[in-house]
Amino acid sequence: MTERDFIGYGKTPPVVRWPNGAQIAISVVVNYEEGSEYSLLDGDSTHEVNNEVPSPVPSNQRDLANESFFEYGSRVGVWRILKILDEYSIPASFFSCALALERNPTVGPAIVSAGHEVVGHGNRWEEYYLLGKEDEKLAIETAVKSITASTGVRPVGWYTRYAPSENTRELIASHGGFLYDSNSYSDDIPYYVDVDNNPWLVIPYSLEVNDTRFWRGGMNRPSDFLETLINTFDVLYEEGAENPKLMNIGLHCRIAGRPSRAAILKQFFDYVKTKNNVWFTRRDQIADWWLKEFPPEK
């Protein structure tokens, strides 16, 4: 049974020391999922939903217009985001679904060759919380094998789409080769949890500073995203003068890869580049740093 922790670090969080005295760490996460969503062609009983442009097509029929929204992310969006990251010399972590990488075999090598991290994000959009423990274990093993074959790199981090099951963290921690998971939104810095009487590293993620709010509600204009990005950065940067934090930015190729939203990324990166002591980093680099500088208590 997974215990809940309502206290966390409380009033006395650790005084974080990021590399080179950075006042804030920024983790840009790109979700590469296109081709892994629900599809009648893949034997699913329903097509995927795009809330930004609601589908008039019955769920048991193909919605070709909706499919094309997802195809944009793999055909165009991922390349635009990769180009922007390269332009600003920003390393990112790509939450990657195995099937998506299989269906566009040029993407995985491009991610790795550009110096980005590949994070396990499942085979496809599987609802792991509905799976039994052995089925989930097999799904994780299959995803790791496929992602490694597609990219040449074995993922050391994991983030389950939808929601994790009560077994997910235990399965990831015991799998071997993983350093951390990001199935949490409960803090502004990494922390350890107990998994089978062993400390396990969690690097929390964000659904607030995340472009899915364009599709799911909460953001209408690209400027809404820019305001959220800047406000989050400003607060954490100010707090970081005394106690540095981690800022997460969640992107999706079919959403932030569109021109108007990609322009917001550039505006935000331009803004951040005017500040000192900012560490743009991959999540595996955060994990390595945290395990070294803040090892779990014995």
C-alpha positions as CSV (number, residue, x, y, z in Angstrom):
1,M,0.0,0.0,0.0
2,T,1.4,3.4,-1.0
3,E,1.4,5.7,2.0
4,R,0.5,9.4,1.6
5,D,2.8,12.2,2.9
6,F,1.2,15.5,3.7
7,I,4.3,17.0,5.4
8,G,7.2,16.6,3.0
9,Y,10.1,18.9,3.8
10,G,7.8,21.2,5.8
11,K,9.3,24.5,7.0
12,T,12.9,23.3,6.7
13,P,13.5,22.1,3.2
14,P,17.1,21.3,2.4
15,V,19.2,24.2,1.1
16,V,19.6,23.0,-2.4
17,R,23.0,23.5,-4.1
18,W,22.6,23.3,-7.9
19,P,25.8,23.1,-10.1
20,N,27.7,26.4,-10.3
21,G,25.5,28.0,-7.7
22,A,22.4,28.1,-10.0
23,Q,19.4,29.8,-8.4
24,I,17.0,27.7,-10.3
25,A,17.0,24.4,-12.3
26,I,14.7,24.2,-15.3
27,S,13.6,20.9,-16.7
28,V,12.1,21.1,-20.2
29,V,10.0,18.0,-20.9
30,V,8.9,17.1,-24.4
31,N,6.2,14.4,-24.5
32,Y,6.7,12.4,-27.7
33,E,3.5,10.4,-28.0
34,E,2.1,10.8,-31.5
35,G,1.1,7.4,-32.9
36,S,0.6,5.9,-29.5
37,E,-2.8,7.3,-28.8
38,Y,-6.1,5.3,-29.0
39,S,-6.8,4.3,-32.5
40,L,-9.3,1.9,-34.2
41,L,-6.4,0.9,-36.5
42,D,-4.6,-0.4,-33.5
43,G,-7.5,-2.5,-32.4
44,D,-8.9,-0.1,-29.8
45,S,-12.6,0.2,-29.4
46,T,-12.6,4.0,-29.6
47,H,-10.6,6.8,-31.2
48,E,-8.6,9.3,-29.2
49,V,-10.3,12.6,-28.0
50,N,-8.9,16.0,-28.8
51,N,-10.7,18.4,-26.5
52,E,-9.4,21.5,-28.3
53,V,-11.4,20.6,-31.4
54,P,-14.2,18.3,-30.1
55,S,-14.9,15.4,-32.5
56,P,-18.4,15.0,-34.0
57,V,-17.5,11.5,-35.1
58,P,-18.9,8.6,-33.1
59,S,-16.2,7.0,-30.9
60,N,-16.4,3.7,-32.8
61,Q,-15.5,5.3,-36.2
62,R,-12.2,6.8,-37.3
63,D,-12.0,10.6,-37.1
64,L,-9.5,11.4,-39.8
65,A,-9.4,15.1,-38.8
66,N,-8.6,14.3,-35.2
67,E,-5.9,11.8,-36.4
68,S,-4.2,14.5,-38.4
69,F,-3.8,16.7,-35.3
70,F,-1.7,14.0,-33.8
71,E,0.2,13.4,-37.0
72,Y,1.3,17.0,-37.0
73,G,3.3,16.5,-33.8
74,S,5.4,13.7,-35.4
75,R,5.6,15.2,-38.9
76,V,6.3,18.8,-38.0
77,G,6.1,19.7,-34.3
78,V,8.9,17.6,-32.9
79,W,11.3,19.0,-35.5
80,R,10.3,22.6,-34.7
81,I,10.8,22.0,-30.9
82,L,14.2,20.2,-31.5
83,K,15.3,23.2,-33.6
84,I,14.3,25.7,-30.9
85,L,16.1,23.7,-28.2
86,D,19.2,23.6,-30.4
87,E,19.0,27.3,-31.1
88,Y,19.0,28.1,-27.3
89,S,21.4,25.2,-26.4
90,I,18.8,23.8,-24.0
91,P,19.0,20.1,-23.1
92,A,15.6,18.5,-22.6
93,S,14.0,15.2,-21.4
94,F,11.7,13.5,-23.9
95,F,8.9,11.4,-22.3
96,S,8.7,8.9,-25.1
97,C,6.1,6.3,-25.9
98,A,7.7,3.2,-27.4
99,L,5.2,2.9,-30.2
100,A,5.6,6.5,-31.2
101,L,9.3,6.1,-31.6
102,E,8.8,2.9,-33.6
103,R,6.4,4.7,-36.1
104,N,8.9,7.5,-36.8
105,P,12.3,5.8,-36.6
106,T,14.2,9.0,-37.4
107,V,13.0,10.8,-34.2
108,G,14.7,8.6,-31.5
109,P,18.2,9.0,-33.0
110,A,17.6,12.7,-33.5
111,I,16.7,13.2,-29.9
112,V,19.8,11.4,-28.6
113,S,22.2,12.9,-31.1
114,A,21.0,16.4,-30.1
115,G,22.0,15.6,-26.5
116,H,18.6,15.1,-25.0
117,E,17.4,12.4,-22.5
118,V,14.9,9.7,-23.4
119,V,12.5,8.9,-20.6
120,G,10.2,5.8,-20.5
121,H,6.6,6.8,-21.1
122,G,5.1,3.4,-21.7
123,N,4.4,1.4,-24.9
124,R,1.5,3.6,-25.8
125,W,-1.5,5.2,-24.0
126,E,-2.1,2.3,-21.6
127,E,-4.0,2.8,-18.5
128,Y,-1.6,1.1,-16.1
129,Y,-3.9,1.6,-13.1
130,L,-6.3,-0.9,-14.8
131,L,-3.6,-3.6,-15.3
132,G,-2.7,-6.4,-12.9
133,K,0.8,-6.3,-11.5
134,E,2.3,-8.9,-13.9
135,D,0.7,-7.3,-16.9
136,E,2.1,-4.0,-15.9
137,K,5.5,-5.5,-15.3
138,L,5.5,-6.9,-18.8
139,A,4.3,-3.6,-20.3
140,I,7.2,-1.8,-18.7
141,E,9.7,-4.4,-19.8
142,T,8.4,-4.2,-23.4
143,A,8.6,-0.5,-23.4
144,V,12.1,-0.4,-22.2
145,K,13.2,-2.9,-24.8
146,S,11.6,-1.1,-27.6
147,I,12.8,2.4,-26.6
148,T,16.3,1.1,-26.2
149,A,16.2,-0.4,-29.7
150,S,14.8,2.8,-31.2
151,T,17.2,5.2,-29.6
152,G,20.3,3.1,-28.7
153,V,19.9,4.4,-25.1
154,R,18.2,2.6,-22.2
155,P,15.9,5.0,-20.3
156,V,16.8,5.6,-16.6
157,G,13.7,7.6,-15.8
158,W,10.0,6.8,-16.0
159,Y,6.7,8.7,-16.3
160,T,3.4,6.8,-16.7
161,R,0.8,8.4,-18.9
162,Y,-2.7,8.9,-17.4
163,A,-1.9,7.8,-13.8
164,P,0.4,5.2,-12.2
165,S,-1.0,2.1,-10.4
166,E,-0.2,1.3,-6.8
167,N,2.4,-1.1,-8.2
168,T,4.2,1.2,-10.7
169,R,6.8,2.7,-8.4
170,E,7.7,-0.7,-7.0
171,L,8.0,-2.2,-10.5
172,I,10.2,0.6,-11.7
173,A,12.4,0.6,-8.6
174,S,12.9,-3.2,-8.8
175,H,13.3,-3.4,-12.6
176,G,17.0,-2.5,-12.6
177,G,18.6,0.4,-14.5
178,F,16.1,3.1,-13.4
179,L,17.3,6.0,-11.3
180,Y,14.1,7.9,-10.7
181,D,10.4,8.3,-11.6
182,S,8.4,11.5,-12.1
183,N,5.0,10.2,-11.2
184,S,4.4,13.0,-8.7
185,Y,3.3,16.6,-8.6
186,S,3.8,17.1,-4.9
187,D,6.9,19.2,-4.5
188,D,9.3,21.8,-6.1
189,I,12.4,19.7,-5.5
190,P,13.3,16.0,-5.7
191,Y,12.7,13.8,-2.7
192,Y,13.1,10.2,-1.6
193,V,10.3,7.7,-0.8
194,D,10.6,4.2,0.7
195,V,10.1,1.4,-1.7
196,D,10.5,-2.1,-0.2
197,N,12.6,-0.7,2.6
198,N,14.9,1.1,0.1
199,P,15.1,4.8,-0.7
200,W,13.8,5.7,-4.1
201,L,14.3,9.1,-5.9
202,V,11.3,11.0,-7.2
203,I,11.7,14.0,-9.4
204,P,8.3,15.7,-9.4
205,Y,6.6,17.0,-12.6
206,S,4.0,19.7,-13.3
207,L,0.6,19.7,-15.0
208,E,0.3,23.5,-14.4
209,V,3.2,24.7,-16.5
210,N,2.1,22.3,-19.2
211,D,0.7,23.0,-22.7
212,T,-2.0,20.3,-22.3
213,R,-4.1,23.0,-20.7
214,F,-4.7,24.3,-24.2
215,W,-6.4,21.0,-25.0
216,R,-7.9,20.2,-21.7
217,G,-9.0,23.7,-20.6
218,G,-7.4,26.5,-18.6
219,M,-5.5,28.2,-21.5
220,N,-7.0,29.8,-24.6
221,R,-4.4,32.2,-25.9
222,P,-0.7,31.6,-26.4
223,S,-0.1,34.6,-24.1
224,D,-1.7,32.6,-21.3
225,F,1.1,30.1,-21.5
226,L,3.7,32.8,-21.5
227,E,2.2,34.4,-18.4
228,T,2.2,31.1,-16.7
229,L,5.8,30.4,-17.6
230,I,7.1,33.8,-16.5
231,N,5.1,33.9,-13.3
232,T,6.3,30.4,-12.3
233,F,9.9,31.3,-13.1
234,D,9.8,34.6,-11.3
235,V,8.5,33.1,-8.1
236,L,10.9,30.2,-8.0
237,Y,13.8,32.4,-9.1
238,E,13.2,34.8,-6.3
239,E,12.8,32.0,-3.8
240,G,16.0,30.5,-5.2
241,A,18.1,33.3,-3.8
242,E,17.7,31.5,-0.5
243,N,16.5,28.0,-1.4
244,P,16.8,27.0,-5.1
245,K,14.0,25.0,-6.6
246,L,13.1,23.1,-9.8
247,M,10.9,24.4,-12.5
248,N,9.2,21.9,-14.8
249,I,7.9,22.8,-18.3
250,G,5.7,20.2,-20.0
251,L,5.4,20.3,-23.8
252,H,3.7,18.2,-26.5
253,C,4.8,18.1,-30.1
254,R,1.3,18.4,-31.4
255,I,0.5,21.4,-29.1
256,A,3.7,23.5,-28.4
257,G,5.0,22.4,-31.8
258,R,2.4,24.7,-33.5
259,P,3.9,28.0,-34.7
260,S,2.0,30.3,-32.4
261,R,2.9,28.3,-29.3
262,A,6.4,27.6,-30.4
263,A,6.9,31.4,-30.6
264,I,6.0,31.6,-26.9
265,L,8.8,29.1,-26.1
266,K,11.2,31.4,-27.8
267,Q,9.9,34.5,-26.0
268,F,10.2,32.7,-22.6
269,F,13.7,31.4,-23.4
270,D,14.7,34.9,-24.4
271,Y,13.4,36.2,-21.1
272,V,15.2,33.6,-19.0
273,K,18.5,34.2,-20.9
274,T,18.5,37.7,-19.4
275,K,18.9,36.2,-15.9
276,N,21.9,34.8,-14.2
277,N,22.4,31.5,-12.4
278,V,19.9,29.4,-14.4
279,W,20.5,25.7,-14.9
280,F,18.7,24.2,-17.9
281,T,19.1,20.5,-17.4
282,R,17.9,17.0,-18.2
283,R,16.1,15.0,-15.5
284,D,18.8,12.3,-15.5
285,Q,21.3,15.0,-14.7
286,I,19.2,16.2,-11.9
287,A,19.0,12.6,-10.6
288,D,22.8,12.1,-10.8
289,W,23.3,15.4,-9.0
290,W,20.8,14.8,-6.3
291,L,22.0,11.3,-5.6
292,K,25.5,12.6,-5.2
293,E,24.9,15.8,-3.3
294,F,21.8,14.7,-1.2
295,P,22.2,11.0,-0.8
296,P,19.5,9.2,1.2
297,E,19.9,8.9,4.9
298,K,21.1,5.5,6.0
